[in-house]
Amino acid sequence: MKAIYIDSVNQTVEPVEVDGSLANYYRLIRTPTNIMEAVYPRGLAEGDVLYVDEEGLFNGHKTGFRIGDYPQMLMGSGVIVGTGDEGDSIDAKSSLDRVRAAVRWRYTGRPLDK
C-alpha cells in the first residue's frame, strides 16, 4: 500500500510502499523496542495516521521532527498510512507536498528545548 515515510536521519519525506505488517512499520520508524504510537496531527488528510516510536524520547534517537501544529517533538522517523472503515491500513491520502511543507527537522546532540 502507498505510504509516506518521514526519515528524520536523512531529513527526507518520500513515498514508500508498505505491506502493512508490524515488522515493516517497526523497521521504518526505527524503534528498538517495537512499540509504536499513532498520532493524528492536524493537516493530514482525513483518516490518515502517523506512526512513530512511542518511546522515541527515551530510545536515544538523535533526530526527530515536528509536524504541523502537533505539540510534541517526535523523535525517530515516522510513516503515514490511511485507515479504512474497519480500522485497517489503506493507502495514505495526504499530499506528499503538504506533508513536506508541514515537517520541521530536529537534530539533538543536546537536551531538547522548545
Beta strands, then each sheet from edge to edge (+ up, - down):
strand 1: 2-7
strand 2: 12-17
strand 3: 36-39
strand 4: 48-53
strand 5: 63-67
strand 6: 74-75
strand 7: 78-83
strand 8: 89-90
strand 9: 103-107
sheet 1: 2+ 1- 7+ 4- 3+
sheet 2: 2+ 1- 7+ 8-
sheet 3: 6+ 5- 9+
end
